[in-house]
Amino acid sequence: MPEPTEQDIRERAHRLWEQAGKPTGREDEFWQAAEQELRNKDKSDPMRTPDTL
């Protein structure tokens, strides 16, 4: 799976922000959480093979 795009991260961060009750001043926190989550998602993919690493 390719690296998450900026749009992927933005959409996930927005969902996390909404789930947290839309707090102000924590944009960076949600961006970083979304980015980490999406990057780790690839690492936990059960379909990973040596060809797709």
C-alpha positions as CSV (number, residue, x, y, z in Angstrom):
1,M,0.0,0.0,0.0
2,P,1.4,3.4,-0.9
3,E,2.0,6.1,1.7
4,P,-1.2,7.9,2.8
5,T,-1.9,11.0,0.8
6,E,-2.4,14.4,2.4
7,Q,-6.1,14.1,1.5
8,D,-6.3,10.7,3.3
9,I,-4.7,12.2,6.4
10,R,-6.9,15.3,6.3
11,E,-10.1,13.2,6.1
12,R,-9.0,10.9,8.9
13,A,-7.9,13.8,11.1
14,H,-11.3,15.5,10.6
15,R,-13.1,12.3,11.6
16,L,-11.0,12.0,14.7
17,W,-11.6,15.7,15.5
18,E,-15.3,15.2,15.2
19,Q,-15.3,12.1,17.4
20,A,-13.5,14.0,20.1
21,G,-16.2,16.7,20.2
22,K,-14.5,19.2,17.8
23,P,-12.1,20.8,20.3
24,T,-10.3,23.9,19.3
25,G,-6.5,24.4,19.1
26,R,-5.6,20.7,18.7
27,E,-5.3,20.5,14.9
28,D,-1.7,19.2,15.0
29,E,-2.6,16.5,17.5
30,F,-5.3,15.1,15.3
31,W,-3.2,15.4,12.1
32,Q,-0.3,13.5,13.8
33,A,-2.7,10.8,15.1
34,A,-4.3,10.4,11.7
35,E,-1.0,10.2,9.9
36,Q,0.4,7.6,12.4
37,E,-2.8,5.5,12.2
38,L,-2.8,5.4,8.4
39,R,1.0,4.6,8.2
40,N,0.6,1.8,10.8
41,K,-2.4,0.4,9.0
42,D,-0.2,-0.5,6.1
43,K,2.3,-2.3,8.5
44,S,-0.5,-4.4,10.0
45,D,-1.9,-5.5,6.6
46,P,-2.2,-9.3,6.7
47,M,-1.7,-9.4,2.9
48,R,1.8,-8.0,3.1
49,T,4.4,-10.2,1.5
50,P,8.1,-9.6,0.9
51,D,7.1,-8.1,-2.5
52,T,4.9,-5.5,-1.0
53,L,7.1,-4.3,1.9
